Amino acid sequence: MSTESRAIEVLFAGEDLKDGPAAAALAAADPLDVSVSRDFVTAREQLDATTVDCVVTTHRDDGFDGVAFLESVRRSRAELPVVLVVTAADDRVASRAVAADATALVPAADPDALESILEAIESNVSTHTQAPETRMPISDLTLRAERRLKERALDEAPIGITISDANDPDQPIIYLNDSFAEITGYLPEDAVGVNHRFLQGPNTDPDKTAELAEGIADERPTRVVLRNYTKDGTEFWNQVDVSPIYDEAGEVTHYVGFQMDVTERKRAEKQLHAERESLERLLDRINGLANDVTETLVRAETRAEIEQSITDRIGSGKEYAAACLGRYDATENRVTVTERAGEQDPHVETIDLDDGSAVQTLREVIETQEPRLLGDANAIYELEADESCVFIPLSYRSTTYGVLAVIEREATIDDRERVLLGSIGRSIGMAINAVLTKRTITTDTVLTIGVELSDDGLFLVELAAAVGTEFEHQALIDDDRGRGVLWLVSTEYADPDEIVAQAHTDDNVLEAETLVTTDEGSVLQFRLRNVPLVDVLSEYGGRITSMHANGNTLSLEFRIGTEDTARSLLDVLEERYDHVELVAYHEDEVRETPHGFREELRNQLTDRQYTALKKAYVSGYFEWPRRVEGAQLAESMDIVPSTYHQHLQTAKRKVFEAFFTE
């Protein structure tokens, strides 16, 4: 058989899965021609606009929904091979994939996942096309057998097929197959001898029927999509293809019609169109708001100015009906409303989150640092039935400075809008942090304050008392994945495993481990849900310079920008802790100081780069011989060694650039 080889056109729809074969690896395989689309709507549009031989789509529960994409493909391309790659092939995903007629289901974690995908493509897509001169073996059958086979093919075809008599002025139906009867509900005794017009009804588009009639009159193939009606009166969308059949003299003797129920496809198209319009409206609204917020954050010089300007802008009525802003006090665990704007005011001033009657949604926002729709009806505002309210955390790293409540009228704030508002909230939190930090690193002078604290709620003090040791603070690092705060400390205690075991008895401790142990002592890492003392210092722009803990007291030294801020911070510490003794209070010049240099350099490092560099330093990685290997530090960050060394090398390069660049 004569054949011509060609490349297989493959659409890769979705995102690359962790530990799974990437689109780039698939594109490198011969003879595949791979196009990639990461977005659901764009992938559907690309599939409809181009001809592809196969689709490879990925599925992740919290990402791209490949099963939904498979189901969408099946509504219009029932026979197209679709390979589904999943993060985990659980029963729910597998049953949905089978129901949607997935060609193959490949777990991403399978070491042979790429080979399985390529095998599924090769098995289900032909890489050859028949040449024109290819002889079809059906000709070997007897004339009667050939005719019977073709009749069965027509009768059992999965789409509706009719044949009409072109020589009769009314062009009546002379043949219909089983699928036509199933689609329309009309049996042969209902339809034979009748024109197709019986499928039309009150909502059938006359322009479309005229287009179909014109094509038939011109004796040319024609396709239209009509709103037709079944025998019981049910509306459905019918994709109708009509082609003329010619005799040996070139005269049209019959018309063959193909009917396909595309109701689900039309619904999907309508839904996609509605979603696209909704997204465009959302982007138009949010873009203007985001630009104004950015301009405000750049211009504002104080926290109060940020909070007032942002609340006034968001609650101005242009995009949202009202807004209010509450400052979060981490030590008291309460939110106090300080700013309000818009058509209505909140009916509460202060919310104590330790109170059982407090707003549950607000608690969740503080704990997760993620936006939430208000689930406690009328707990903050007296909402109408058509109004919705969303809480937006104003956070930077592990510190939450406040919560912004936004009211939307006559619409529900969906997931996409919450994501965009959450991004705006993080920008506000970052700006507040920058303003507070600026007091410390950009003023002409800075205050260095030393205090000794005693209280039952101090983690390091309680841990030191329990095992009979002392700790030196090394680093506090915000986890960039939202998993609490990392606290690195050193100790001369001989049994670090005992310290780790004791730390795990504290409910505030998520993880505890030893990073390195030498004859001189150990460096330990604690991952804590929160560190209230650090939250208080961050709120006032304080920066820790040293900390020491024994079984009785926590000795703390920190820098802060102004005397008024220092006085306010000391007042807060005295309210929060049983015993606060001031042991140092002096003013330093900060221009061109190591502290200012460190702060400027810290802002140039990403969270991962800073964490990698700080852990290497405090754990003795740079000493010789090394006290710890990179693989151990990578494991403590839950990343592979190559990634850890990449972060470390980048951080070192930035440090050297800051030191040597004139």
N, C-alpha and C positions, 0 to 999 in steps of 0.2 A: 504494500500500500504506500502510495506516495504521500509524504507528509512534509510540513514546514514547521520548524521549531520557532517558538517565540517566548519572550519573557512572561512570567506570571505576574499580573498586576495585583498587588496586595495592599489593602488599607489597614494600617495599624491605628486602632482607635483606643485612646485612653492614655494612662500614664505608666511609665516604667515602674514595675513593682520591685520592692526590696528583695535582693537575692534571686530575682527572676531575670529571664533574658530580656534585654533592652531592645528597643526598636532598632538601634544601630546595629546590634548583632544580627538581627533578622535581615536588615538591609544588605549586610555583607555576604549573605548566602546567594549562591548562583542557582537558578536563573531568576531570582526574584527582583521585581521593581517595586520598592516599598515607598508609599507615601504615608505621612504621619499626621494625625490630628488629635490633639489632646482634649479638645472641648466637645461635649456631647452634640450640641446643636451644629457646630461646624462640621463634625464628622458625618452627621446625617446629610447635610447639604452637599458635602463632597461626594458621598455615596450616590446621591440622586443625580448629581451633575456629571459624574464620570462613570466609565465602565471598568469595574474591577472583577477579578476572578475569585478573590477570596478576601475575607475579613479576619483579622486577628484582633481581638478586643480583650482588655484587661478589666478585672473586677476587684475592688477593695471596698469593704463595708463602709469605711469613712472617706472614700474617695470616688473615683470614677465607677459608675454603676454599669459594668459590662453586661450583666444579665438583662438590664433594662434596654441596653443598646441592641442586644441580640433579639429581644422581643420586638423592638421597633423595626429591625431589619426584616424579620419574618412577616411583618404585615404587608410588605411590598415585594420582597425577594425571597420567596419560599424555598427556592432551590439553591440559593447562594451558599457556598461553604463558609461557615463561621466557626473559628477556633476560639474558645473561651479560656483565658489564662487567669487563674484565681489565686489569691493569697492563701486561702484555706478552703478546701472542698468539703465543707460541712454538708449535712443532710439537706438543709434549707436551700443552700445555693445549688447543690447538685440537682435537687428535684425541680427547681425553677429552670435550670439549664436543660434538663431532659424534656420538660414540658414545652420549652421553646425550640426544641429540635436542634440543640448544639451539635455541630459536626464532631467536635472533640472537646474534652474538658481536661486541661493540663494544669496541675498544681505548680505554682511558680517556684516553690522550694525544691522541686524534683531536680536532682543533678542533671538529668537528661531532658530537662524541659525544652531546651531549644531543639534538640533532635526530635522530640515528640511533635513539636509544632511543625517542623519541616516535613516530617513523615505524614502528618495529617493533611498538609497542603498537597504534597506529592500524590497522595492516595485519592484525593477528592477533586483535584483540578487537572484537567488535561493540558499538557504542554504542547500539543500539536493541533493543527487544523487540517481538515481534509482538503486536498487539492481538487480542482474542478473535475479532473478526469477520473476521480476515484469511483470505482464501480461499487454499488451498494448490493450486498448479498441478498437483499429481499427479492431481487430479480430471479433468483434461483427457484423461488416458490412457483407453484402453479398459479395461473391467473385467478382461479377461484380462491386459493389459499391467500394470495396476496391481497385480494379485495377484502376477504374476511378479516385479515389482520388489520388492515387500515380502518375498517368499520369498527372493530373493537377498540382501536386506538382513539377514534373519535368518541365512541360511546363512553369510554372510561376516562377520558381526559379530565384533569382536575379543574378545568375552567369551563364555563358555559360556552357551547358551540351551537350555532344555528345556521341553516342554509335556507336562503330565500330564492324564489323563482323570479328572475329578472325579466322574463318574457310576459309576466302577468302585470298589468298596470298597477295593481295594489301591492305587488311584491310580497305575497304571502309566504309564511314559513312552511317549508316542506320537510324539514328535519330539525330535531333538537336532541341534545344528548342529556344524560342523567344529571350532570352538574348544573345545566341550565334549570332543570326542574327543581333541584335542591336550592339553588340561589333564589329563584323567583316564586317557587311554590306552584307554578303552572305545569300541569302534566301535558302529554301529547294531545289528549282529547280537548284540552283547553286552548292550545296554541297553534296546532297545525291548521293551515289554511287561513291564518289571521296575520295581519301586519303587526310589526313590533310596537306599534303605537299603544297597545294595551298596557305596556309597562309605564307609560307616562301618567302624570297626575297633576294636581293643582300647583305644586311647587317645582315642577320641572321647568328648567330655564329654556324659554322659547328660542333664545339666541343659539344655544347649544344644539337644539333639535334642528334649527335651520342650517347650522354648520354641517351637521350630519347629512341632512337631505341634499345639500349642495355638493358634498363629496360624492354621494351616490349618483347624483345627476351627472357629475363630471366623470364618472367611472374611474375614480381614483381611490386608493386606500385612505381611510380617514379614521382618526381617533378622537373621541370626545369623552368627557366624564360627566355623566348625567345624574340628577336625582331621580331615581325610578322608584316604583312601588311593587311590593310582592302581592301575591294573590289576596292575603289577609289585610292589605292596606299599609303594611310597614314600609317606611321610607328606607332606602339604602342608596349609597353612591355606587354607580355602575360605570366601570371603565369599559367603553365599547370600542372595539376595533372592527371595522368593516372593510373587506377587500373584494374586488370583483374577480370572477372566474371566467376565463375566456375559452371559447371553443377553437377548433383548428383554423377557422376562418377569421379569428380575431374578434369575434363578437362576444359581448358579455352575455352569458347564459344564466349565471347565478351570482349571488352575493353570499359570502361566508362571514358570519359575525362571531366575534369572541367577546364574551361578557365576564368581567371579573368584579366581585364585590370588594370595593376598596374603601368601605366605610371606616374601618379602623385607621387606615392610612390618612384619610381626610381628617379624622378626629385628631390624629397625631400632628398633622400639618397645622391644623387650627390651633392646637395647644402650643406648638412651637412658635407660631406667629404671635400668639397672645403673650407667651413668655418673653419673646424678643422685644415686643412693645413695652412690656412691664419693665424689663431690664433697661431699655433705653430711657424710659421715664425716670427710673431710679437713678441712673447715672447722671442725667441732666440735673436732677435735684441735688444729688450728693456732691457733684463736682463743684457747683457754685458754693455750697456750704464748705467743702474741704478747702477751697482756695481762700475763702474769707477767714477760716480758722487758722490756716497756715500763716496768713498775713498778721493776724492778731498775735499769734504765739511768737513770731519774730519781733514784733514791735514791743510787746509787754516787758516790763522790767521788774515787776513784783508778782508774787503769788496772788495777792488780792486782785491785781489788775487782770491777770489771766482769768481767774475764776469769774469775775464780774463781766468781762468782755465776752467770754465764751458763752456764758448763760444768756446774756442779752441777745447775742447773735442767733443762737440755736432756738431760743424761745421767741424770736421776733415775729413769727407767724408766716414767714415766707415758705419754709419747708415744714415746720412743725408748729403745733398750736401753743405749746407751753414747754418750759424747762425749769428745773431747779437743780442746784448743786449742793451736796452735803459733804463736809469735811469728815474724814474718817480718823478717829482716835484709836490707835491700835492697843494702847495700854488699857484704856477704859472699854474698848470694844464697843464703840458707839459711833453713830453718824449724826452730825448736827447740821441742819440746813442753814447755809450762809448766804446763798444767792437764789433769786427766783425771777422769772420773766414769763410773759405771755398772758393768755386769756384767763387763766385761773391759777390760784396758789395752792400749794400743798397744805393739808390740814394738820400736819405734825411739824414739830420743830426739831425734836431730838428723838432718836431711836436707839434704845439700849439693846444691843444684839445678844446680850446674855439673858435678857428677859424672854421667857417662854412665849409671850404674846407678840414678840417682835416679828417683823416681816420676814418670812422664810426666804423669799426670793432675794432679798437684800443680803441675807447671810450667804446664800450660794454665790452671789456675785463677788463678795469679799473673799470667800474661800477659793473660788476657781479663777478669779480675775478674768471672767468671761461675761459678755453681755447676756442678760436674761429678760424675757418678757415678764411683766408683773403678773404673778400668778395669784397673789392675795388680793381679791377684789376690793377696791376702794380703800386699800391700806394706807396709801399716800395721798392720792387724789380721789375726788368724787368723779369717777369716770362714767361717761354715758355709754350706752350699748354699742355705739359705733366707734368708740375710741379705744386705743391701746396705748400702753406705756411700757417703755423699755428702760432698764437700768444699765448704765455704761460705766465700768470701773475706770478710774483715772489712775493708772499704775505705771510704775517703771521698775523693771526687774521684779524683785519680790516685794516691793513696797507699794501699798495702795494708799494714795493720798486722799481719795474721795470717790464719790459716786455721782454721776450725772443722770437725772431722770428726765426722759423726753416723752412728750405726748404727741401721738399722731391721730388726726381726726379722719374718720370715714375711710380708713384703710388699716390693714393689718401689717405690722412690720415683720417681713419674712426673714428667712435665714440669711439671704444675701445682704439685706439692708443691715442686719445685726452685725455681720462681719465688717462691713464698711464703717459702721458707727464704732465698733470695737477698735478699729484701726485709728480712728480720730481720737478715741479715748486714750489710747497708748501714746499718741503724739502729745496730748495735753499733759499726761503724767510725766513724760520725758521733759517737757518744757518746765513744769513745776520743779522737778529735780534739778534741772540746770540752773534755774533761778536761785534755789536754795544753796546749791553748791558754789555758785558764783560768789556768794558772800564770803566764802572761805578762801577761794583760790585767786580772786581778782582784786580784793580790797588792799589798801596800802598796808594795813596791819591785820593781824589775826590773833585771836586769843587762844592760848593753850591752857586747858583746864584739866586738872587731875582730881578724881573723886574715888572714894572707897564706898562700895555698896554692900549692904547685908540684907538678905531677904530669902525666904523659903523658895521663891520662884526662880532663882538664878540657876540655870542649868549647870554651868561649870562648877559653881560652888557646891551644889548638892552632890555632883559626881565626885568631886575631889574629897568631900567629907565621907562618902560611902566607901571609897577604896583607900583613903589615907594618903593622898598625893597632892601635887600642885601642877598647874597647867600654865603654859605660856601661849598666848594667842599668836597665831601665825598668819591666818587669812580668813576672811569671810567672803564667800563667793556666791552670787545669785545664780541659781541653776537656770540656764537659758531655755530649758524645756518645761519650766513651771513646776519642778519637783522639789520645792522647798529651798533651803539655804544650806550651802556647804560650809562647815566650820572646821578649819584645820588648826590643830593645837599640838604642842610638843610637851613631853613629860619625861622625867628620869625614872619613872616607876618601872620596876623590873618585870612585871607581868602585864603587858598591854592587853592580853586576851581577857583578863579579869575586868579591865576597864570597859572593853567592848561588850562583854556580857552584862555588866551593870548598866551600861548606857541603854541597852535594849529593853530594860524594864521601864523606861520613861516613855509615856504615850506620845510625847512630842518628837521622839526620835524615829525617823523612817529607816535609816541605815546607820551602821557604825562599823568601821574597819580600821586595821592598822596598815598604814602606807609603807613604813620602813622602820626597822629596828636595828640599832647598833649598840655597841658597848656603852655609848654615851646616853642613850635614851631612845625614844620612839616618837614618830609623828603619826597622829591618828586623824581620821576624818569622820565627822558626824554630819549626816544629812537630817536637818530639822524641819519640821513643818513651818515653824516661824520662830523668830528671835525678837520678842517685843522690845528689848533694849535697843536693838539696831534700828527697828522701825521708828522709835522715838528720835534717835539721833538723825536718821535720814530726813524725818519730817522737818527738823530745824536746820538741816544742812551741816550737821556735825560729821567729822571724819576721824575715825579711830586711828591713833598713832601707836598705842601699846595697850596690852591688857594682861593681867596676871590674876589667877584664881587659886585660892587655897580652900580649906574646908570651912572657913569662916567668912571671908570677904572676897569681893571682886574689885581689884584695883584697876581703874580705867583712866586713860589719858586720851583726850580728843581735842581737835581744833575746831573753832567755830568763828564765823565772820564778824559779828558785832556784839557789843556789850549787851544791848537790849535782847538780842536773840539768846545769848548765853544766860542771862538772868531768867528768861522765860523757860529755857530748857532745864535749868537747875530747879526751878519751881516745880516743873512736871516730874522730875526725878524724885524730889522730896515727897510729892503726893503718891507716887507709885510704889516706892520701896520703903521698907521699915526703917532703915538707917542709911543716911547719905552724909558723908563727911568730906568737905572740900579740903584737899591737901595741896593743890597747886592752882594758881590763877595768875597768868602773866601775859603780857602783850609782846608779839614778835613782829619784825618786819618780814613780809612775805614775798616781796618782789625778788625774782631770781633766786628763790630758795629751792632746795631739793624737793620740798613738798609740792610747790607749784609745778616744777618740772615733772614730777611723778603724775600729778593729776592730768596735765596736758598729754603726757604719753599714754596714760590709761585710756583716755578718750579715743586714741587712735587704734586700740586693740579691740577685736571682737571679744565677746564673752568667752568663747571657746579658746581663743588664743591666750587671753589673760589667765584662764583656769589652767591651761597646759603649762604656761610659764611659771605661775605661782607654785603649782604642785611640784614641778621639777626643782625649783629653788629651795623650798622648805623641806623637801624630802632628801636632799643631798645628791641629786642627779648630776650636778655640775662639779661635785668634788671628785678627787681621784685617790684611791679607787672609788667608784660610784657606790653610794649606799643603797641605790634603788635603780632598777632597769626601766626603760621606757615601756616595756610590755606590762609591767605592774601598774604604772601610772595610767596607761591606756585602759586597762581593765577597770580601774577605779572611776574612769569617766565613761565607761560602758561604750567604748569605741575600739576599733581595731588599731594595732600599733602603727600601721602606715599613716592612718588619719591623724593619730596623736602627734607623730613626728612632723607631719605637714603643718599642723597648728603651731607646734613648738618652733619650727624653723622660721615660719612667717613672723611670729612674735619676736624672735631674736633679731631678725632683720630689721624690724621696725625700731627696736631698742637701739641698735647700732646706728641706724639712720638718724635717730633723734640726737644721739651723742656726738656723731662726727660731722653732721651737716652744719655748715656755717649759716 
